[in-house]
Amino acid sequence: MTAILGISAYYHDSAAALVVDGDIVAAAQEERFTRRKHDHNFPTHAIDFCLQQAGLGPDQIDYAGFYDKPFMKFERLLETYLAFAPAGFRSFTAAIPLWLKQKLHLPREMKKGLHGKYHKKFVFTEHHESHAASAFFPSPFEEAAILTLDGVGEWATTSFGTGRGNRIELTHDIRFPHSLGLLYSAFTYFTGFKVNSGEYKLMGLAPYGEPRYADLILKHLIDLKEDGSFRMDMSYFNYCQGLTMTGPKLDALFGGPPRRAESPLTQREMDIAASIQKVTEEAMLRIARHVQKTTGMNNLCLAGGVALNCVGNGKVLRDGPFENVWVQPAAGDAGGALGTALFIWHQLLDKPRKVEGLVSAGSDLQHGSLLGPSYSQKEITDFLDSKGAKYRVYSDEAALCDAVAGLLAQEKVVGLLQGRMEFGPRALGSRSIIGDARSTKMQSIMNLKIKFRESFRPFAPSVLKSRVHDYFQMRPNEDSPYMLLVAPVLEKRRLKTDNGHGQLFGIDKLKVNRSEIPAVTHVDYSARVQTIDPQRHGRYHRIITAFEKATGCPVIINTSFNVRSEPIVCTPSDAYRCFLATNMDALVLENVVLLREEQPNVKEIDVDAYLAQFELD
């Protein structure tokens, strides 16, 4: 037996992953255990979980790897500060202490995180190698082109190459400070959202605006070539040397300073969001075309933070030259931990991959990304009894699924914790809040009364894979299990909009019901689709099947089981606390169902008072 531990830490979304004899046994982000969103500290809790899941101690690990090369990254940091000196002095003094204390002493930190019981060597892969390995090795392809796009690793911000069998090779890259990920993050900052967590808000805001600034961005900010290569005019940006992402020159270009966080969104922010989204999609599409032309491959594997831009991914799949696209579910830095472990197993130890038949079976080696902890019924009921909770235990699986489907059909909002927790930023049916996609009021209810977040944020549909082509512009049985592709709702499912609705602008567009499944249809008729199949999704598939039997509709809402400013829930305790702290109607913990109305001393939540507890982004 060979056990390999991969680790990512100290930048964004620290995580750990464990591979045993080539099989992905466990993977989890540190934030789920510490309850600190985007926790960047060393992932001690995630490591402990991975080892516990495999029944191993730290002394039984054969290899431990880290997802980038800290000395190369430190070299880039120093060279950048020297190039801009003395302008970057404040940023320099903020960054250096952490490097001197921890980041330059990773073997020491990793030994400490493994409780001093690991005495073998450490492996350090390059950042984009980790991304590339996480993209290709779990994919179902024997060979594929690989494209990684993010903010920055050591020096690379974009890279591509190929994967064949058990080996990957990156052959081309674009280097810092020119970065599609940092360009998108700069506009995340400029529109008043938090960098490294608010990018998905910018993507969700884009359909409310018009891309009237797209040509301005292409003229002044980024020189985008036909082959997808690009250079940025750094005089508009401040991320190399300052404590902000953009500078005064960009303020002047867009007619004013960045939006202040939590201030009202204006048409300017909506149009800026639409514009940078359009530029990003065009860049992704041009790069994809060049990669296919250069590699000659029919399959594409994607990773890196930009690969979480599911609208861009959908455009690459629909309008690009590749027959199949597979995106690593934990495409950001957390996935680097998994990529490192797989890189060691396949690339360094030369162990084979077995992928025959996976494409035709609609499967892969990621195990549905259900790689986190699970909890027994006894653990759940013991906890609930300690809280005096009122609940019902279902011994019959069909009765449970029918009961949950019935709640959904009554427009009840249901929290669902079942099976192993998802690895990556998307809830995939194991730690989800679910609802009726047919409801005309569910989007506002779930955003404002459950999630405590901006009303413009869209929700994703979970749809039976066998019916996906009947609701969305996707091929029959097309696979999208990780909610990383956006597709248009079919014309036949759309509703006619008249009475002046076409003249609405901005958030007012929310007033229009656009399809038979309005709660998951964005204002541009798009949806971030998750396909559900019985092999990967088990009970979740059975719940949706029961809902279809009851209503005729194979689509429900799926959003992550958390509230604003908190990570997705991990434990039954997390789920119960979130259930009581929101206006959720029901909670399902494995075979146990709790109804809000039956719980002692439960009151309607004052949303304003709840939000006052948090430092909002």
C-alpha positions as CSV (number, residue, x, y, z in Angstrom):
1,M,0.0,0.0,0.0
2,T,1.2,3.5,-0.9
3,A,-0.4,6.5,0.8
4,I,0.2,10.0,-0.5
5,L,-0.9,13.2,1.2
6,G,-1.3,16.4,-0.8
7,I,-1.5,19.8,1.0
8,S,-2.4,23.4,-0.1
9,A,-2.1,26.2,2.4
10,Y,-1.3,29.8,3.2
11,Y,-2.9,31.6,0.2
12,H,-6.6,30.7,-0.2
13,D,-8.8,27.8,0.7
14,S,-6.2,25.5,2.4
15,A,-7.0,21.8,1.9
16,A,-5.7,18.3,2.2
17,A,-6.2,15.2,0.0
18,L,-5.2,11.6,0.4
19,V,-4.6,9.1,-2.4
20,V,-4.0,5.4,-1.5
21,D,-2.7,3.2,-4.3
22,G,-4.0,5.7,-6.8
23,D,-7.5,5.9,-5.5
24,I,-8.8,9.3,-4.1
25,V,-9.8,8.3,-0.6
26,A,-10.5,11.7,1.0
27,A,-10.2,15.4,0.3
28,A,-11.5,18.4,2.3
29,Q,-11.0,22.1,2.8
30,E,-9.9,23.4,6.2
31,E,-12.7,26.0,6.3
32,R,-15.3,23.3,6.8
33,F,-13.8,22.3,10.1
34,T,-12.7,25.6,11.5
35,R,-15.8,27.5,10.3
36,R,-13.6,30.3,9.0
37,K,-14.5,31.0,5.4
38,H,-11.6,30.6,3.0
39,D,-9.4,29.6,5.9
40,H,-5.8,29.9,4.6
41,N,-4.0,28.4,7.6
42,F,-2.2,25.1,7.6
43,P,-5.0,22.5,7.1
44,T,-4.4,20.5,10.3
45,H,-8.1,19.5,10.7
46,A,-8.4,18.5,7.0
47,I,-5.3,16.4,7.3
48,D,-6.6,14.7,10.4
49,F,-9.9,13.9,8.7
50,C,-8.1,12.4,5.6
51,L,-6.0,10.2,7.7
52,Q,-8.9,9.1,9.9
53,Q,-11.0,8.3,6.8
54,A,-8.2,5.9,5.6
55,G,-7.5,4.5,9.1
56,L,-3.9,5.7,8.9
57,G,-1.5,7.6,11.1
58,P,1.0,10.2,10.0
59,D,3.8,7.7,10.3
60,Q,2.1,5.5,7.7
61,I,2.2,8.2,4.9
62,D,4.7,7.3,2.2
63,Y,4.8,10.7,0.5
64,A,3.7,14.2,1.5
65,G,3.5,16.9,-1.1
66,F,2.9,20.7,-1.3
67,Y,1.0,22.3,-4.1
68,D,3.6,24.9,-5.1
69,K,7.3,25.9,-4.8
70,P,7.5,28.5,-2.1
71,F,11.0,29.7,-2.9
72,M,10.1,30.4,-6.6
73,K,7.0,32.3,-5.4
74,F,9.1,34.3,-2.9
75,E,11.5,35.1,-5.8
76,R,8.6,36.5,-7.8
77,L,7.5,38.5,-4.8
78,L,10.9,40.1,-4.2
79,E,11.5,40.8,-7.9
80,T,8.1,42.5,-8.2
81,Y,8.7,44.7,-5.1
82,L,12.1,45.6,-6.3
83,A,10.8,46.6,-9.7
84,F,8.2,48.9,-8.2
85,A,10.3,50.2,-5.2
86,P,9.7,52.3,-3.3
87,A,6.0,52.3,-4.3
88,G,5.3,48.9,-2.8
89,F,6.8,49.4,0.6
90,R,3.5,49.1,2.6
91,S,2.5,46.0,0.8
92,F,6.0,44.6,1.2
93,T,6.0,45.1,5.0
94,A,2.5,43.5,5.2
95,A,3.5,40.3,3.3
96,I,7.1,39.6,4.4
97,P,6.5,38.7,8.1
98,L,4.3,35.7,7.1
99,W,6.9,34.5,4.6
100,L,9.7,34.7,7.2
101,K,7.6,33.1,9.9
102,Q,5.9,30.2,7.9
103,K,6.0,30.1,4.2
104,L,9.8,29.7,3.8
105,H,9.8,27.0,6.4
106,L,7.3,24.6,5.0
107,P,9.0,21.3,5.9
108,R,8.9,22.4,9.5
109,E,5.3,23.5,9.2
110,M,4.3,20.3,7.6
111,K,6.0,18.2,10.2
112,K,4.2,20.1,12.9
113,G,0.9,19.6,11.0
114,L,1.6,15.9,11.0
115,H,2.1,15.9,14.7
116,G,5.9,15.3,14.4
117,K,5.3,11.7,13.2
118,Y,6.2,12.0,9.5
119,H,9.9,11.6,9.0
120,K,10.2,11.1,5.2
121,K,10.9,13.6,2.4
122,F,8.5,16.3,1.2
123,V,7.7,16.8,-2.5
124,F,7.0,20.3,-3.9
125,T,5.3,20.6,-7.3
126,E,4.9,23.7,-9.3
127,H,1.6,25.5,-8.8
128,H,0.3,25.0,-12.3
129,E,1.5,21.4,-12.4
130,S,-0.7,20.8,-9.4
131,H,-3.7,22.4,-11.2
132,A,-2.9,20.4,-14.4
133,A,-2.6,17.2,-12.5
134,S,-5.9,17.8,-10.7
135,A,-7.5,18.5,-14.1
136,F,-6.3,15.5,-16.1
137,F,-5.6,12.6,-13.7
138,P,-9.2,12.3,-12.3
139,S,-10.7,13.0,-15.7
140,P,-12.2,10.1,-17.8
141,F,-9.9,10.7,-20.7
142,E,-7.0,8.6,-21.9
143,E,-5.5,11.8,-23.5
144,A,-6.6,15.4,-23.4
145,A,-5.4,19.0,-23.7
146,I,-4.9,20.7,-20.4
147,L,-5.6,24.3,-19.7
148,T,-5.0,26.1,-16.4
149,L,-6.1,29.6,-15.7
150,D,-5.8,31.5,-12.4
151,G,-4.5,34.6,-10.6
152,V,-0.8,33.5,-10.3
153,G,1.2,30.6,-9.1
154,E,5.0,31.0,-8.8
155,W,5.2,33.0,-12.1
156,A,2.7,31.4,-14.5
157,T,-0.9,32.7,-14.6
158,T,-2.0,30.7,-17.7
159,S,-0.6,27.4,-19.0
160,F,-1.4,24.7,-21.3
161,G,-0.1,21.3,-22.5
162,T,-1.3,17.7,-22.8
163,G,-2.0,14.7,-20.7
164,R,-1.5,11.2,-22.0
165,G,-2.0,8.0,-20.0
166,N,-0.2,8.6,-16.7
167,R,1.8,11.7,-17.6
168,I,1.2,15.4,-18.1
169,E,3.3,18.0,-19.8
170,L,2.9,21.8,-19.7
171,T,4.5,23.4,-22.8
172,H,3.3,27.0,-22.9
173,D,2.5,29.7,-20.3
174,I,1.7,33.4,-19.7
175,R,3.5,35.0,-16.8
176,F,2.8,37.5,-14.0
177,P,1.7,40.3,-13.9
178,H,-0.4,39.5,-17.0
179,S,-3.2,37.4,-15.6
180,L,-6.8,36.8,-16.7
181,G,-7.7,35.8,-13.1
182,L,-6.2,39.0,-11.6
183,L,-8.0,41.1,-14.3
184,Y,-11.3,39.5,-13.2
185,S,-10.4,40.0,-9.5
186,A,-9.5,43.6,-10.2
187,F,-13.1,44.2,-11.4
188,T,-14.4,42.2,-8.5
189,Y,-12.7,44.8,-6.3
190,F,-13.8,47.7,-8.4
191,T,-17.4,46.7,-8.2
192,G,-17.3,46.5,-4.4
193,F,-17.0,42.7,-3.8
194,K,-14.3,40.9,-1.9
195,V,-11.4,39.6,-4.0
196,N,-10.9,35.8,-3.9
197,S,-14.5,35.2,-2.8
198,G,-16.7,37.7,-4.7
199,E,-15.8,36.7,-8.2
200,Y,-18.9,34.5,-8.5
201,K,-21.0,37.5,-7.4
202,L,-19.6,39.5,-10.3
203,M,-20.4,36.6,-12.7
204,G,-24.0,36.5,-11.3
205,L,-24.4,40.2,-11.7
206,A,-23.3,40.3,-15.3
207,P,-26.6,39.4,-17.0
208,Y,-28.3,42.4,-15.4
209,G,-26.0,44.8,-17.4
210,E,-24.9,45.5,-20.9
211,P,-21.3,45.0,-22.0
212,R,-20.9,48.6,-23.0
213,Y,-17.4,48.8,-21.6
214,A,-16.1,45.7,-23.3
215,D,-14.4,47.6,-26.1
216,L,-12.9,50.0,-23.6
217,I,-11.4,47.1,-21.6
218,L,-9.9,45.6,-24.8
219,K,-8.6,49.0,-26.0
220,H,-7.0,50.2,-22.8
221,L,-6.5,47.3,-20.3
222,I,-5.8,44.1,-22.1
223,D,-4.3,43.5,-25.5
224,L,-5.9,40.2,-26.4
225,K,-4.5,38.4,-29.5
226,E,-6.3,36.0,-31.8
227,D,-4.4,33.1,-30.3
228,G,-5.6,34.0,-26.8
229,S,-2.3,35.4,-25.6
230,F,-2.5,38.8,-23.9
231,R,-0.7,41.6,-22.2
232,M,-2.1,44.0,-19.7
233,D,-1.4,47.7,-19.3
234,M,-0.2,47.7,-15.7
235,S,-0.5,51.5,-15.3
236,Y,-4.2,50.9,-14.5
237,F,-3.6,48.3,-11.8
238,N,-2.1,48.3,-8.3
239,Y,-1.9,44.7,-7.3
240,C,1.8,44.4,-8.0
241,Q,2.9,47.0,-5.5
242,G,-0.1,48.2,-3.5
243,L,-2.8,47.2,-1.1
244,T,-5.6,47.6,-3.7
245,M,-6.3,46.0,-7.0
246,T,-6.8,49.1,-9.2
247,G,-5.4,52.6,-9.3
248,P,-6.6,56.2,-10.1
249,K,-6.1,55.7,-13.8
250,L,-8.7,53.0,-13.9
251,D,-11.0,55.2,-11.8
252,A,-10.8,57.9,-14.4
253,L,-11.4,55.4,-17.2
254,F,-14.7,54.3,-15.7
255,G,-15.9,57.7,-14.5
256,G,-15.4,57.4,-10.7
257,P,-13.9,55.4,-7.9
258,P,-14.6,51.8,-7.0
259,R,-18.0,51.1,-5.5
260,R,-17.9,51.0,-1.7
261,A,-18.7,47.5,-0.3
262,E,-22.4,47.1,0.7
263,S,-23.5,50.4,-1.0
264,P,-26.3,50.1,-3.6
265,L,-25.5,48.6,-6.9
266,T,-25.9,51.0,-9.8
267,Q,-26.2,50.4,-13.5
268,R,-22.5,51.2,-13.9
269,E,-21.5,48.1,-11.8
270,M,-23.9,45.9,-13.7
271,D,-22.5,47.1,-17.1
272,I,-18.9,46.7,-15.8
273,A,-19.8,43.1,-14.7
274,A,-21.3,42.3,-18.1
275,S,-18.3,43.8,-19.9
276,I,-15.5,42.0,-18.0
277,Q,-17.5,38.8,-18.2
278,K,-17.8,39.1,-22.0
279,V,-14.0,39.9,-22.3
280,T,-13.2,36.9,-20.1
281,E,-15.4,34.5,-22.1
282,E,-13.8,35.7,-25.3
283,A,-10.3,35.2,-23.9
284,M,-11.2,31.7,-22.7
285,L,-12.6,30.9,-26.1
286,R,-9.6,32.2,-28.1
287,I,-7.2,30.3,-25.8
288,A,-9.2,27.1,-26.1
289,R,-9.2,27.3,-29.9
290,H,-5.4,27.9,-29.9
291,V,-4.9,25.0,-27.5
292,Q,-6.9,22.6,-29.7
293,K,-5.1,23.8,-32.8
294,T,-1.7,23.3,-31.1
295,T,-2.4,20.0,-29.4
296,G,-4.8,18.4,-31.9
297,M,-6.7,16.9,-28.9
298,N,-10.5,16.4,-28.9
299,N,-10.8,16.5,-25.1
300,L,-10.0,19.4,-22.8
301,C,-9.4,19.4,-19.0
302,L,-9.6,22.7,-17.1
303,A,-8.5,23.8,-13.6
304,G,-7.4,27.0,-11.8
305,G,-9.6,29.6,-10.3
306,V,-10.8,31.0,-13.7
307,A,-12.2,27.5,-14.4
308,L,-14.8,28.2,-11.8
309,N,-16.3,30.7,-14.3
310,C,-19.0,28.3,-15.3
311,V,-20.4,30.8,-17.9
312,G,-17.1,30.8,-19.6
313,N,-16.8,27.0,-19.4
314,G,-20.2,26.6,-21.0
315,K,-19.2,28.9,-23.9
316,V,-15.9,26.9,-24.4
317,L,-18.0,23.7,-24.6
318,R,-20.7,25.1,-26.9
319,D,-18.7,27.4,-29.1
320,G,-15.2,25.9,-28.8
321,P,-13.5,23.2,-30.8
322,F,-13.5,20.4,-28.2
323,E,-15.9,17.5,-28.2
324,N,-15.7,17.1,-24.4
325,V,-14.7,19.4,-21.5
326,W,-13.9,18.2,-18.0
327,V,-13.5,20.7,-15.2
328,Q,-11.9,19.9,-11.8
329,P,-14.7,20.5,-9.2
330,A,-12.2,22.0,-6.8
331,A,-10.6,24.1,-9.5
332,G,-9.1,26.7,-7.2
333,D,-6.2,26.3,-4.8
334,A,-7.9,23.6,-2.8
335,G,-7.8,21.3,-5.7
336,G,-4.0,21.8,-5.8
337,A,-3.7,19.5,-2.8
338,L,-5.4,16.7,-4.8
339,G,-3.3,17.5,-7.9
340,T,-0.1,17.2,-5.9
341,A,-1.0,13.8,-4.5
342,L,-2.0,12.5,-8.0
343,F,1.1,14.0,-9.6
344,I,3.3,12.1,-7.2
345,W,1.5,8.8,-7.8
346,H,1.3,9.0,-11.6
347,Q,4.1,11.3,-12.7
348,L,6.8,10.6,-10.1
349,L,6.1,7.0,-9.2
350,D,5.0,6.1,-12.8
351,K,1.9,4.3,-11.8
352,P,-0.8,3.7,-14.5
353,R,-4.2,5.2,-14.9
354,K,-7.3,3.1,-15.7
355,V,-9.9,5.1,-17.6
356,E,-11.2,2.6,-20.1
357,G,-15.0,3.0,-20.6
358,L,-15.4,6.0,-18.3
359,V,-16.4,8.4,-21.0
360,S,-19.1,6.1,-22.4
361,A,-20.3,5.4,-18.9
362,G,-20.5,9.1,-18.0
363,S,-18.1,8.7,-15.1
364,D,-14.7,9.8,-14.0
365,L,-12.2,9.1,-11.2
366,Q,-13.3,11.9,-8.9
367,H,-16.0,9.8,-7.1
368,G,-18.6,12.6,-7.7
369,S,-16.3,14.8,-5.6
370,L,-18.0,13.3,-2.5
371,L,-14.8,13.0,-0.6
372,G,-15.5,14.5,2.8
373,P,-16.8,13.2,6.1
374,S,-20.2,11.5,6.6
375,Y,-22.1,10.8,9.8
376,S,-24.1,7.8,11.1
377,Q,-27.7,7.9,12.2
378,K,-26.7,7.2,15.8
379,E,-24.3,10.2,15.7
380,I,-27.2,12.3,14.4
381,T,-29.9,11.2,16.8
382,D,-27.6,11.3,19.8
383,F,-26.8,15.0,18.9
384,L,-30.4,15.9,18.3
385,D,-31.5,14.3,21.6
386,S,-28.9,16.3,23.4
387,K,-30.6,19.5,22.0
388,G,-34.1,18.4,22.8
389,A,-35.0,18.5,19.1
390,K,-38.2,17.0,17.7
391,Y,-37.7,14.7,14.7
392,R,-38.9,11.6,12.8
393,V,-36.7,8.7,11.8
394,Y,-37.6,7.0,8.4
395,S,-36.6,3.4,8.2
396,D,-37.9,3.1,4.6
397,E,-35.9,4.8,1.9
398,A,-38.8,5.3,-0.5
399,A,-41.0,6.8,2.2
400,L,-38.2,9.3,3.1
401,C,-37.7,10.4,-0.5
402,D,-41.5,10.8,-0.9
403,A,-41.7,12.8,2.2
404,V,-38.9,15.2,1.1
405,A,-40.4,15.5,-2.3
406,G,-43.7,16.3,-0.8
407,L,-42.2,19.1,1.3
408,L,-40.6,20.5,-1.9
409,A,-43.9,20.4,-3.8
410,Q,-45.5,22.4,-1.0
411,E,-42.8,25.2,-1.6
412,K,-41.0,24.3,1.6
413,V,-37.3,25.1,1.9
414,V,-35.3,22.0,2.9
415,G,-31.8,21.7,4.3
416,L,-30.2,18.4,3.2
417,L,-27.2,16.7,4.8
418,Q,-26.6,13.2,3.6
419,G,-23.6,11.1,2.6
420,R,-20.1,12.4,2.2
421,M,-19.4,16.1,2.1
422,E,-18.5,17.7,-1.3
423,F,-14.9,18.7,-2.1
424,G,-14.9,22.1,-3.8
425,P,-17.0,25.3,-3.6
426,R,-20.2,23.8,-5.0
427,A,-22.9,22.0,-3.0
428,L,-23.7,18.9,-5.0
429,G,-26.6,17.4,-3.0
430,S,-24.9,16.3,0.1
431,R,-24.7,19.7,1.9
432,S,-27.5,21.5,0.0
433,I,-30.5,23.7,0.6
434,I,-33.2,22.6,-1.9
435,G,-36.5,23.9,-3.1
436,D,-39.1,23.9,-5.9
437,A,-37.7,25.3,-9.1
438,R,-41.3,25.9,-10.4
439,S,-42.0,28.4,-7.7
440,T,-42.2,32.1,-8.8
441,K,-41.2,33.4,-5.3
442,M,-38.6,30.9,-4.3
443,Q,-35.5,32.8,-5.6
444,S,-36.4,35.9,-3.4
445,I,-37.4,33.7,-0.4
446,M,-34.2,31.7,-0.4
447,N,-31.9,34.7,-1.1
448,L,-33.4,37.0,1.6
449,K,-34.9,34.8,4.2
450,I,-32.6,31.8,4.1
451,K,-29.2,32.7,2.6
452,F,-29.3,36.4,3.8
453,R,-27.6,37.6,0.6
454,E,-28.2,39.9,-2.4
455,S,-31.5,39.4,-4.2
456,F,-29.8,39.3,-7.6
457,R,-27.9,36.1,-6.9
458,P,-29.1,33.2,-9.1
459,F,-29.7,29.6,-8.0
460,A,-28.7,26.5,-9.8
461,P,-30.9,23.6,-11.0
462,S,-30.3,20.0,-10.2
463,V,-31.9,18.0,-13.0
464,L,-32.1,14.3,-13.7
465,K,-29.4,13.5,-16.2
466,S,-31.8,11.5,-18.3
467,R,-34.0,14.7,-18.7
468,V,-31.3,17.4,-19.0
469,H,-31.8,17.8,-22.8
470,D,-35.6,18.3,-22.2
471,Y,-35.0,21.5,-20.2
472,F,-31.6,22.9,-21.3
473,Q,-29.6,23.4,-24.4
474,M,-27.4,20.3,-23.7
475,R,-26.9,17.0,-25.5
476,P,-28.9,14.0,-24.4
477,N,-27.4,12.6,-21.1
478,E,-24.7,15.3,-21.2
479,D,-22.7,15.1,-18.0
480,S,-22.4,18.1,-15.7
481,P,-22.3,16.6,-12.2
482,Y,-20.2,19.3,-10.7
483,M,-22.3,22.4,-11.5
484,L,-19.5,23.9,-13.6
485,L,-21.3,24.5,-16.9
486,V,-23.9,27.1,-17.8
487,A,-26.4,26.4,-20.5
488,P,-29.5,28.2,-21.8
489,V,-33.0,27.1,-20.9
490,L,-34.8,25.6,-23.9
491,E,-37.1,27.8,-25.9
492,K,-40.0,25.5,-25.3
493,R,-39.6,25.9,-21.6
494,R,-39.5,29.7,-21.8
495,L,-42.5,32.0,-21.1
496,K,-43.4,35.0,-23.3
497,T,-42.5,38.3,-21.7
498,D,-44.4,41.3,-22.8
499,N,-46.2,44.3,-21.3
500,G,-43.0,46.4,-21.4
501,H,-40.9,43.8,-19.6
502,G,-38.3,44.1,-22.3
503,Q,-37.7,47.7,-21.3
504,L,-36.7,46.8,-17.7
505,F,-33.1,47.4,-16.6
506,G,-30.9,46.1,-13.8
507,I,-32.5,44.4,-10.8
508,D,-36.0,45.2,-12.1
509,K,-35.4,42.3,-14.5
510,L,-36.0,40.0,-11.5
511,K,-39.7,40.9,-11.7
512,V,-40.2,38.8,-14.8
513,N,-40.9,35.0,-14.7
514,R,-39.0,33.7,-17.7
515,S,-39.7,30.0,-17.8
516,E,-41.5,27.0,-16.4
517,I,-38.7,26.8,-13.8
518,P,-38.3,30.5,-12.9
519,A,-36.4,30.0,-9.7
520,V,-33.4,28.6,-11.6
521,T,-33.7,30.7,-14.8
522,H,-31.3,33.7,-14.7
523,V,-32.4,37.0,-16.4
524,D,-30.5,36.0,-19.6
525,Y,-32.4,32.6,-19.7
526,S,-29.2,30.8,-18.5
527,A,-28.8,28.2,-15.7
528,R,-25.8,26.7,-14.0
529,V,-26.7,23.1,-14.5
530,Q,-26.0,20.1,-12.3
531,T,-27.0,16.7,-13.8
532,I,-28.0,14.0,-11.3
533,D,-27.5,10.3,-12.0
534,P,-28.1,7.2,-9.8
535,Q,-24.5,6.0,-9.8
536,R,-22.9,9.2,-8.3
537,H,-25.8,10.7,-6.4
538,G,-27.8,7.8,-4.8
539,R,-30.4,9.3,-2.5
540,Y,-30.3,12.7,-4.1
541,H,-31.3,11.1,-7.4
542,R,-34.1,9.2,-5.6
543,I,-35.4,12.4,-4.1
544,I,-35.6,14.2,-7.4
545,T,-37.1,11.2,-9.0
546,A,-39.8,11.2,-6.3
547,F,-40.3,14.9,-6.9
548,E,-40.8,14.3,-10.7
549,K,-43.3,11.5,-9.9
550,A,-45.3,13.9,-7.7
551,T,-45.1,17.0,-9.9
552,G,-44.0,16.0,-13.4
553,C,-40.9,18.2,-13.1
554,P,-37.4,16.6,-12.9
555,V,-35.7,19.9,-11.8
556,I,-35.2,21.4,-8.3
557,I,-33.2,24.2,-6.8
558,N,-29.8,23.4,-5.3
559,T,-27.8,25.9,-3.3
560,S,-25.1,25.5,-0.8
561,F,-26.1,24.7,2.8
562,N,-24.8,27.9,4.5
563,V,-25.6,31.5,5.1
564,R,-23.7,34.6,4.1
565,S,-20.2,34.8,5.5
566,E,-20.1,31.2,6.6
567,P,-18.6,28.1,4.9
568,I,-20.8,25.2,3.7
569,V,-21.9,23.1,6.7
570,C,-19.9,20.0,7.5
571,T,-21.4,18.3,10.6
572,P,-25.0,17.6,11.8
573,S,-24.3,20.3,14.5
574,D,-23.4,22.9,11.8
575,A,-26.6,22.0,9.8
576,Y,-28.8,22.1,12.9
577,R,-27.4,25.5,13.9
578,C,-27.9,26.9,10.4
579,F,-31.5,25.5,10.3
580,L,-32.4,27.3,13.5
581,A,-30.6,30.5,12.5
582,T,-32.6,30.9,9.3
583,N,-36.2,30.6,8.2
584,M,-35.7,27.2,6.7
585,D,-38.8,25.0,6.9
586,A,-37.3,21.5,7.2
587,L,-34.0,19.8,7.9
588,V,-33.1,16.3,6.6
589,L,-30.1,14.6,8.3
590,E,-29.6,11.2,6.6
591,N,-32.8,9.3,7.6
592,V,-34.0,11.9,10.1
593,V,-36.5,14.7,9.3
594,L,-37.1,17.8,11.4
595,L,-39.8,20.4,10.8
596,R,-39.3,23.9,11.9
597,E,-42.8,24.3,13.2
598,E,-42.3,21.4,15.6
599,Q,-39.1,22.6,17.2
600,P,-39.3,24.1,20.7
601,N,-38.9,27.9,21.1
602,V,-38.2,28.5,17.4
603,K,-39.1,32.1,16.2
604,E,-39.1,33.8,12.9
605,I,-35.6,35.2,12.2
606,D,-35.2,38.9,12.0
607,V,-33.0,39.2,8.9
608,D,-31.6,42.7,9.6
609,A,-30.7,41.6,13.2
610,Y,-29.0,38.5,11.9
611,L,-27.0,40.4,9.3
612,A,-25.8,42.8,11.9
613,Q,-23.7,40.0,13.5
614,F,-21.4,39.8,10.4
615,E,-18.8,41.9,8.8
616,L,-20.4,41.8,5.4
617,D,-18.3,41.8,2.2
